[in-house]
Amino acid sequence: GVLFNTGAGQHILKNPLVVNSIIDKAALRRTDVILEVGPGTGNLTVKMLEKVKKVIACEIDPRLVGELQKRVQGTCLANKLEIKVGDVLKTDLPFFDACVANLPYQISSPFVFKLLLHRPFFRCAILMFQREFALRLVAKPGSKLYCRLSINTQLLARVDHLMKVGKNNFKPPPKVESSVVRIEPKNPPPPINFQEWDGLVRIAFVRKNKTLSAAFKSSAVEQLLDHNYRVHCSLHNTVSSFLISSTSVFCGLHTDFYKSKKSTLQSLMYQSFSKREIPENFKIAEKIQTVLKDTGYSEKRARSMDIDDFIRLLHGFNSEGIHFS
């Protein structure tokens, strides 16, 4: 038999009742292409191959690839299985309708976000996670486990805890309990720049029990936002100087009528754009605290804020030229 590498998260799901339950909850269709990550020896894979058009199995361990190939060799299932050998985090995901996987637990977080930012959209993912990670995914504001992972996942998807799976259902048994979660991406996705959003949420959740006023007083945060603000202003000023010079050329090339209007046009444009210039005594810290007060979030704590709160706060910062990416 194969010696499993538990350090690489190799815990094979051995209980056929759990395997069948996962497949039932995935509501697979005959026409489906399924993505499976970490197929192991193929207990879940073989059952899915009986029900769907194709399974694309991503496996990093060549020994387990061999086991999986042996298992379907010479059967009618062999031509429905495609095996991709390598690190799923470092490869582009193929097209698939649904993802069903008993994931190696150490790739849980990066894999969830790789999935959620994948296009074209898939229908759903049924994934096995470490219990605490699963509970973080579904945690609500005010809960002890509510964190950046919770709000980021829930921004992009609907997440449901489906069932608990005890450690004795695996070979070898892991040290922790597990859970199965369903993730359905929101389609269409929210009209939000995810890098901007995550930049804000990251700052707020570094110390989720602190007030936002305190969280944003960190010198590292102030330096980052000051840099972003200056870049934002310089980009806008670049646009403005281009427009002014274009107006100058336009006015210079035309009749006396335009020449007579040239100075008025230019002075109006200079006035409108000069408002964007940064005063010498500018302090980003004051601007940040003003936004927090004006939006009403100065004394709020990240642990109790929901998605709508963070959308309003992000809009408040962005409308003042403060950006997080």
N, C-alpha and C positions, 0 to 999 in steps of 0.2 A: 504493500500500500504506500501511498504518498505521505511523506512527513510534512505536516502543515506548518507554515511559518506564521506563528501568531503575532510576531513583531510586525509583520506586513498586513495584519488584520485578516488572516485566513482562518475563518471560523465557518465551516460548511453547515448549511441548514439541512439537518437530517430528518426532521419530523415531517412525514408526508401530509399530515393533517394541516400543518402550518403552511406548507407549500401550496396545497390546494386552496386554502383560505385566501392566501395572497393573490392567487390567480383569479379566484372568484371576484375579489374586490377590484381587480384591475379591469373587469368587464371587457375582456379581449374580444376582438372581432376577427373573422376569417381573413379579412383583407389587411390586417395590421402588420406593419413593420415594427418590431419591438427592439429597443436598445436595452441590453443587459450589461451591467458593469460588475466585474468580479464573479463570473459564473461558477468558479470553483470546479467541482467534478460534474456539474451539470444537472443537479436534482431539479432545480427550477427551470433550467433551459429546456430539458427534454419534455416536460409537461407543457411548456408554452409552445414548443415546436408542433405539438399535436393539434394546437388550436389556431395558429396564426399563419400568415403567408411567409414570414421570414423573421428570424432572430439574428441581430447583429450583437455578438458577444465580445466585449472588450476585456482582455486578460493580460496582465503584465508578466505572469510566471509561465515560462515555456513548458514546465513540467505539467501544469494543470491544463495547458492548451492540448498537450498530448493525450491526457486522460479524457478530455472532452471529445476530441476527435475519435478516439477509440470507441467511445460510448455510442456514437451515432453511425460509425463506419458500417457500410453494407446495409443500412436501413433506409427506408423511404424518407427519413427526416434529414439525412445528410445534406441534400441539396437545398434545404431551407435554412441551413445554418451558415452564417458568415462570421469568421473569427478575426478580430483585429488584435494583433499582439503589440503591446506597448502601454505607456502611461496615458490613461484617458485624459488627464489634465493637460497634457502637452500636445494632444492631437485635436484636429477639428472634428466636431461631432457630425455624423452622417444625418441624412433625413430619417426621421422616425415618427411614428404615430403616438407611441407611449413608451415610457421607460419603467422597467420593473427590475429591481436589483436588491440584493443583500450586499450593501456597500462595505468595502473596507472602511472602518470607522474613522481612520485618520484623514480620509479625504472628504469627509462629509460636508464641511462648510464650503470649501472651494468648488466642489462638484455641484452643490445646490445652486450657486450663483452662475456657474458655467451653464447649467441647464436653463435657468430663468432668463439669461440674456441670449439664449440660442434662438436663431431664426432659421427657417420658418417655425411658427408655433407648433408645439405638440399638444395632444389632448390632455394627458395627465401623466404623473409619475407616481408609482407605488414603491416606496423605498423603506428599507430596514435601516434604522439608526440606533445608536446607543440611546437608552431611555432618556437620560437628561437632555441630550441634544434635541431629541424629538419634542420634549416638553418645552424647550426654549423656542422652537419653531412656532408653536401654537400659543405661547404665553401672551396674555393681554396686559394692557397698562395697569400698573398697581401690583401685578404679581411679582413675587420675589425673583422669578426666572426671566422676567421681561428684560430684553437687552437689544443691542443693535441688530443682532441676527433676527430677532422676532419681527421688528418693525420693517427691516429691509425685505424680508421674505414676504410679509403680509402686504407690503406695498405692491409687489409684483405678482402675487399669487393668492389663491384661496388655499388654506392649509387645514387638514383635518387629521386628528389622531385616530387611527383605525383600531389598533389592538396592541396589547402587550405580548411580548414573547419572552418566556423564561430562558435562562442561560443553558438549561439542560437540553434544549432543542437543537443545540449546535454541537459539532464535533471539530476540534476540541471545544469544550465550553468556554466562553469568554469570562472575564472577571466581572462584567457588568450585565445588567438586564437590558433588554432591547424593546423597541417599539416599531410598529409599521405606520407610516404616515402617507396620506395622499396629498399631492401638490398639483393644483390646477392653475396654470398661468392665466393671468387676466388678459383677455384678448378682446378689444385692443388694450395695450398697456396704458398706464396713466401717462399723461403728457408732461413728463418730468425728466429732466436731464439726470440720469442715475448717478453720475460722478459727482455732480453738484450736491444732490440729495445726500449721498453717502458721506461727503465731506462734512456737511452740517451735522448729520446724525453721529458720526464718529466723535466729533468734539463734544456733543451733548452727553454721550454715553461713556466717556472716559471715566467720569465720576458721576454715575447716574443719580446719586442721592444729593448731589450739590445743586444749588440753584443755578440757573443758566447764567445769571449775572456773574456768579463766582467762576463757573466753568470757562467763560469767555475772557476772564482776566489773566489767564495763563500767558506768559510772555511768548511762548512758542506759537500759540494761537494768534496773538496780536501781530507777530511778525509775519506769519503766513497771510493773514487777511490784509495787512498793510501792503505787502508785495502784490497780492492779487488785485487790490484796489488801484494801485498805481499802474499796473499793466492794463487794467480795464480802462482807466482814464486815458492812458497814452494811445490805446487802440482807437478810442473815440476821437481823440485830438488828431490822430493821423487822418481819420475820415474827414474831419472838419477842415484841415489844411488843404486836403485834396479838393474838397468842394469849393473852398474859397479861391484857390488858384484856377479851378475850372471856370468859376464865375468870371474871374478876371480875364481869362482867355476869351470866354464867350462874349463879354462886354466889349473887349478890345477889337473883336473881329467884325462888329456890326456897326450900324449907322450911328449918326449923331444922337438919335433918340436913346439908344442903348448907352452911349457914352455919357449922356446927361444923367442916366440912372445908375451908372456904375458905382459911384462913391456911396450912394444911398444903399444899394444892394449889399455892397461889401461891408459897410459899417453895421448893417443889421445882422449880417452873418457873423461878423466878429463878436458882436454883443451876445448873440445866442450861444456861440461856442465857447466864448471866454468863461462862461459860467461853469464849464467843466474843469477849469484849471484848479490845481490843488493849492490852497493858501500855504504860505511858509510855515505857519504855526499849526498846521493840520495834525490832529491826533486821532488815529484810528480807534483807540480805546473809547474815546468820547462818542464817536459815531456808532460803534457797536452797542454801547450802553443805551444810546438814544433809541436805536432800532428795537432793542429788547423792551424798553419802557413803552414805546409807542405801540408795539404789537401786544403788549400785556403779558409778556412771557418772562420778564426779568426775574420774578420770584418763583417761577415754576421749576419743577424738576423733571428731568427726562423720564424717570421711572413711571411718571403718571401721565405723560403726554401721548396722544394717539397720532395716527397718520395725518388727520386734518390739521392738528396743531402744528406739526412740522411743515406741512405744505404752506400754511399761513406765515409761519416764521421765515421759511425760505423765500417766499415772495417778498416779505418785508425787507430782508437783507438785499435781495437782488434788485429791488426797485431803488435802493440807495447806492447801487453800484458795488455792493460787497458780494464777492463770489468765493466759492469753496473749491473750485477746481481750475 
